[in-house]
Amino acid sequence: MGRPDEARATRAQQDIRAVTAALDLYRLDNFAYPTTEQGLEALVTKPAGLGEGSHWKEGGYLDKLPVDPWGKPYFYLKPGIHGEFDLYSYGADGVEGGTGAGADIVNWNQK
């Protein structure tokens, strides 16, 4: 993997960490992570039907939804297969799996 690809992968990892932090704040305020149907949009726009006692943060948890360094949206699944939620990019090739620049960048193996 060349230096530009490494930089894109690093940025995607940083995006995933930032979105994970926003999801954690959302959960603290609303007692659960957004559903798959609500998606990451719930971090920007208040979802309909939040439960009683929820405290969605005025202004949201992110200014806007990030796209991965290859211009595609991040994928979000709740409940996740690998954890409470899965957050990932399919990398440069835009296809699940892969190696090198085409490797997926995921939240479940970050330290």
ZAMARGU-4260 file (C-alpha; in steps of 0.2 Angstrom, whole numbers, plus 5000, padded with zeros to 4 digits):
<rodrens>
0) 5000/5000/5000 | 5007/5017/4995 | 5008/5032/5006 | 4992/5040/4999 | 4982/5024/5002
5) 4990/5023/5020 | 4984/5041/5023 | 4967/5038/5017 | 4966/5022/5028 | 4972/5032/5043
10) 4959/5046/5040 | 4945/5032/5039 | 4951/5025/5056 | 4950/5043/5063 | 4933/5045/5056
15) 4927/5029/5064 | 4934/5034/5081 | 4925/5051/5080 | 4909/5043/5075 | 4910/5030/5088
20) 4913/5044/5101 | 4897/5053/5095 | 4887/5036/5095 | 4893/5034/5113 | 4887/5051/5118
25) 4870/5048/5109 | 4868/5032/5119 | 4872/5041/5136 | 4858/5054/5131 | 4845/5042/5124
30) 4849/5026/5133 | 4852/5016/5117 | 4862/5017/5101 | 4852/5022/5085 | 4844/5008/5076
35) 4850/5002/5059 | 4835/5011/5052 | 4838/5027/5061 | 4856/5025/5055 | 4870/5038/5057
40) 4858/5052/5052 | 4852/5051/5070 | 4868/5059/5075 | 4864/5074/5064 | 4845/5075/5064
45) 4834/5070/5079 | 4825/5054/5075 | 4806/5053/5076 | 4800/5042/5091 | 4813/5044/5103
50) 4808/5036/5120 | 4802/5046/5135 | 4816/5053/5145 | 4828/5053/5130 | 4838/5069/5129
55) 4844/5071/5111 | 4857/5085/5111 | 4851/5101/5103 | 4862/5103/5087 | 4866/5085/5086
60) 4881/5075/5089 | 4890/5078/5073 | 4889/5094/5062 | 4887/5082/5046 | 4889/5064/5042
65) 4907/5060/5036 | 4910/5051/5020 | 4925/5039/5019 | 4941/5045/5010 | 4934/5037/4994
70) 4918/5047/4994 | 4907/5034/5000 | 4896/5034/5016 | 4901/5024/5031 | 4891/5008/5035
75) 4882/5006/5052 | 4873/4991/5058 | 4864/4990/5075 | 4864/4977/5082 | 4881/4973/5075
80) 4888/4956/5071 | 4905/4960/5079 | 4899/4970/5094 | 4885/4981/5100 | 4886/4990/5083
85) 4897/4989/5068 | 4904/5004/5059 | 4914/5002/5044 | 4920/5007/5026 | 4924/4995/5012
90) 4940/5004/5008 | 4947/5009/4991 | 4938/4996/4981 | 4921/4998/4989 | 4919/4980/4991
95) 4918/4969/5007 | 4934/4961/5011 | 4950/4964/5002 | 4968/4967/5007 | 4980/4982/5005
100) 4971/4998/5000 | 4955/4988/4997 | 4955/4981/5015 | 4939/4986/5025 | 4941/4998/5039
105) 4931/4993/5054 | 4927/4998/5072 | 4928/4980/5079 | 4947/4978/5078 | 4952/4996/5083
110) 4962/4998/5099
</rodrens>
